[in-house]
Amino acid sequence: MMNMQRPTQIASARQGTVTEEMSRVAASEQMPVEQLRDGVAQGRIVIPANPAHRNLVPVGIGAGLRTKVNVNLGRSQTSSGIEAEVEKVRISLQYGADAVMDLSTGPDIDRVRLAVLDACTAPIGTVPIYQAVDPVDDVASLTSDDFLNMMEHQAEQGVDFMTLHAGVLRGHLDLVRQRLTGIVSRGGALMACWMTKNKRENPFYERFDDVLAIAARHDVTLSLGDGLRPGCLHDASDVAQFAELDTLGELTKRAWAAGVQVMIEGPGHVPYNEIVQNVQRQKAACHGAPFYVLGPLVTDIAPGYDHITAAIGATAAAVAGADFLCYVTPMEHLGLPDIEDVRQGLIAFRIAAHAADVAHGLAGARNRYDEMARARFRFD
């Protein structure tokens, strides 16, 4: 019951309270704790920290902080298992992941997630619709209660942040007809299918007040998903992408009013010359909420090397103001990543994040670089 009684991080910050998590993040970031607290109060910084995640080392994401990197992992219907996923967590932490998303499907999802939570000291994220749809043949057979009950279930397990595709509305679906790749987000496609077959509005949008009540009870940070993100350069920066983004801006204000932390997910394929305007538009539309981007990938012709094309875009996005980078592995567009793919993708994105932090002039960002430079000069 403790997690139903404790104020959320944003509610505490607004009351002027410095939580233990804020103190630890401020120390890690070499930032005055009052400045960190004020950023949380304004919604410009989030600290995903579900009290049920007992072994969590808190992490801050947002303005003025180091650029953070997320690792996606999870077993599938046909591959991997608990031991392999726990090993992926170990490798992710060893190579500097700031957060981990468990996207498991197939048998024993709950056992896998609990093992991942036990092994992971970083914040854990999920996409609740993935588990909700897993036991059924047709997503349209699920009810809005099924989606919300899965949110509650995962929050009780200790999940710190959740991707919800709440901004994909029925009125947006016609806007993707001119795209080359349509809807590439799995969560966005599932929501589109549900709305089309049931002839109803997005249940996460319709019942957003209930979503916020669950998130507030468990201090789960909402990661408002980009269900209409572009899947190729041709589709980037189109009316569908920005229509959803404007809806996410509306939902951001509602989340803050309910004392719920929120960050916004952004596009995966963007021409290099459009990255800055995409970041600036998100920051404006969503009132400065932290921005979480997948890559972005700056070409569509590098299967097997997309961790490189995505790291190029990630550096540009982070320098422009993106706060949280979701890594891309060499297996993007080809298959499911194994442990070595996880390692390679994370290394590429840690380099991208470090480069952005140096560009921002963050406190201590260059310490390791200068140390390395001295060692190289000594042939050490």
ChimeraX attribute file (.defattr): number of C-alpha atoms within 10 A of each C-alpha:
attribute: neighborCount
match mode: 1-to-1
recipient: residues
	/A:1	9
	/A:2	9
	/A:3	17
	/A:4	13
	/A:5	10
	/A:6	15
	/A:7	18
	/A:8	28
	/A:9	30
	/A:10	28
	/A:11	21
	/A:12	18
	/A:13	22
	/A:14	18
	/A:15	12
	/A:16	13
	/A:17	16
	/A:18	17
	/A:19	16
	/A:20	11
	/A:21	18
	/A:22	24
	/A:23	18
	/A:24	16
	/A:25	23
	/A:26	20
	/A:27	13
	/A:28	14
	/A:29	20
	/A:30	14
	/A:31	16
	/A:32	12
	/A:33	18
	/A:34	16
	/A:35	12
	/A:36	27
	/A:37	27
	/A:38	18
	/A:39	19
	/A:40	26
	/A:41	23
	/A:42	17
	/A:43	27
	/A:44	23
	/A:45	26
	/A:46	28
	/A:47	25
	/A:48	29
	/A:49	27
	/A:50	27
	/A:51	21
	/A:52	19
	/A:53	22
	/A:54	12
	/A:55	14
	/A:56	22
	/A:57	15
	/A:58	21
	/A:59	23
	/A:60	28
	/A:61	26
	/A:62	26
	/A:63	21
	/A:64	21
	/A:65	22
	/A:66	24
	/A:67	27
	/A:68	25
	/A:69	24
	/A:70	27
	/A:71	27
	/A:72	23
	/A:73	23
	/A:74	27
	/A:75	22
	/A:76	15
	/A:77	12
	/A:78	9
	/A:79	12
	/A:80	14
	/A:81	19
	/A:82	18
	/A:83	12
	/A:84	17
	/A:85	23
	/A:86	21
	/A:87	14
	/A:88	25
	/A:89	30
	/A:90	17
	/A:91	17
	/A:92	26
	/A:93	19
	/A:94	10
	/A:95	15
	/A:96	18
	/A:97	24
	/A:98	24
	/A:99	27
	/A:100	28
	/A:101	24
	/A:102	22
	/A:103	18
	/A:104	25
	/A:105	21
	/A:106	16
	/A:107	15
	/A:108	13
	/A:109	20
	/A:110	15
	/A:111	12
	/A:112	22
	/A:113	25
	/A:114	17
	/A:115	16
	/A:116	25
	/A:117	25
	/A:118	15
	/A:119	18
	/A:120	21
	/A:121	21
	/A:122	26
	/A:123	27
	/A:124	27
	/A:125	26
	/A:126	25
	/A:127	23
	/A:128	23
	/A:129	23
	/A:130	19
	/A:131	20
	/A:132	18
	/A:133	19
	/A:134	16
	/A:135	12
	/A:136	11
	/A:137	9
	/A:138	13
	/A:139	20
	/A:140	17
	/A:141	12
	/A:142	15
	/A:143	13
	/A:144	12
	/A:145	12
	/A:146	13
	/A:147	21
	/A:148	20
	/A:149	16
	/A:150	18
	/A:151	24
	/A:152	19
	/A:153	15
	/A:154	22
	/A:155	26
	/A:156	19
	/A:157	15
	/A:158	26
	/A:159	30
	/A:160	29
	/A:161	30
	/A:162	26
	/A:163	22
	/A:164	26
	/A:165	31
	/A:166	26
	/A:167	26
	/A:168	30
	/A:169	23
	/A:170	16
	/A:171	11
	/A:172	17
	/A:173	16
	/A:174	9
	/A:175	15
	/A:176	18
	/A:177	11
	/A:178	12
	/A:179	16
	/A:180	13
	/A:181	14
	/A:182	18
	/A:183	22
	/A:184	15
	/A:185	18
	/A:186	15
	/A:187	23
	/A:188	23
	/A:189	17
	/A:190	20
	/A:191	26
	/A:192	25
	/A:193	15
	/A:194	22
	/A:195	20
	/A:196	15
	/A:197	12
	/A:198	14
	/A:199	10
	/A:200	12
	/A:201	18
	/A:202	22
	/A:203	20
	/A:204	21
	/A:205	19
	/A:206	14
	/A:207	15
	/A:208	17
	/A:209	15
	/A:210	14
	/A:211	23
	/A:212	23
	/A:213	16
	/A:214	21
	/A:215	27
	/A:216	26
	/A:217	21
	/A:218	27
	/A:219	32
	/A:220	31
	/A:221	27
	/A:222	25
	/A:223	23
	/A:224	25
	/A:225	27
	/A:226	29
	/A:227	30
	/A:228	33
	/A:229	28
	/A:230	28
	/A:231	21
	/A:232	22
	/A:233	19
	/A:234	16
	/A:235	23
	/A:236	22
	/A:237	19
	/A:238	16
	/A:239	14
	/A:240	25
	/A:241	22
	/A:242	20
	/A:243	17
	/A:244	22
	/A:245	27
	/A:246	17
	/A:247	17
	/A:248	26
	/A:249	22
	/A:250	14
	/A:251	20
	/A:252	25
	/A:253	16
	/A:254	16
	/A:255	23
	/A:256	18
	/A:257	12
	/A:258	17
	/A:259	22
	/A:260	29
	/A:261	33
	/A:262	30
	/A:263	29
	/A:264	26
	/A:265	26
	/A:266	28
	/A:267	25
	/A:268	25
	/A:269	27
	/A:270	26
	/A:271	18
	/A:272	17
	/A:273	11
	/A:274	14
	/A:275	25
	/A:276	16
	/A:277	13
	/A:278	20
	/A:279	24
	/A:280	16
	/A:281	15
	/A:282	24
	/A:283	19
	/A:284	13
	/A:285	18
	/A:286	23
	/A:287	16
	/A:288	21
	/A:289	29
	/A:290	26
	/A:291	27
	/A:292	28
	/A:293	26
	/A:294	23
	/A:295	32
	/A:296	30
	/A:297	27
	/A:298	25
	/A:299	19
	/A:300	16
	/A:301	10
	/A:302	15
	/A:303	14
	/A:304	14
	/A:305	15
	/A:306	25
	/A:307	27
	/A:308	23
	/A:309	22
	/A:310	31
	/A:311	30
	/A:312	21
	/A:313	26
	/A:314	36
	/A:315	26
	/A:316	23
	/A:317	31
	/A:318	30
	/A:319	21
	/A:320	18
	/A:321	23
	/A:322	32
	/A:323	30
	/A:324	30
	/A:325	31
	/A:326	28
	/A:327	29
	/A:328	32
	/A:329	32
	/A:330	25
	/A:331	18
	/A:332	19
	/A:333	13
	/A:334	10
	/A:335	10
	/A:336	17
	/A:337	18
	/A:338	17
	/A:339	17
	/A:340	13
	/A:341	18
	/A:342	24
	/A:343	21
	/A:344	17
	/A:345	27
	/A:346	28
	/A:347	20
	/A:348	20
	/A:349	30
	/A:350	23
	/A:351	15
	/A:352	27
	/A:353	26
	/A:354	20
	/A:355	19
	/A:356	25
	/A:357	23
	/A:358	17
	/A:359	15
	/A:360	18
	/A:361	11
	/A:362	17
	/A:363	15
	/A:364	13
	/A:365	18
	/A:366	16
	/A:367	11
	/A:368	11
	/A:369	13
	/A:370	11
	/A:371	10
	/A:372	13
	/A:373	13
	/A:374	12
	/A:375	11
	/A:376	10
	/A:377	8
	/A:378	8
	/A:379	7
	/A:380	8
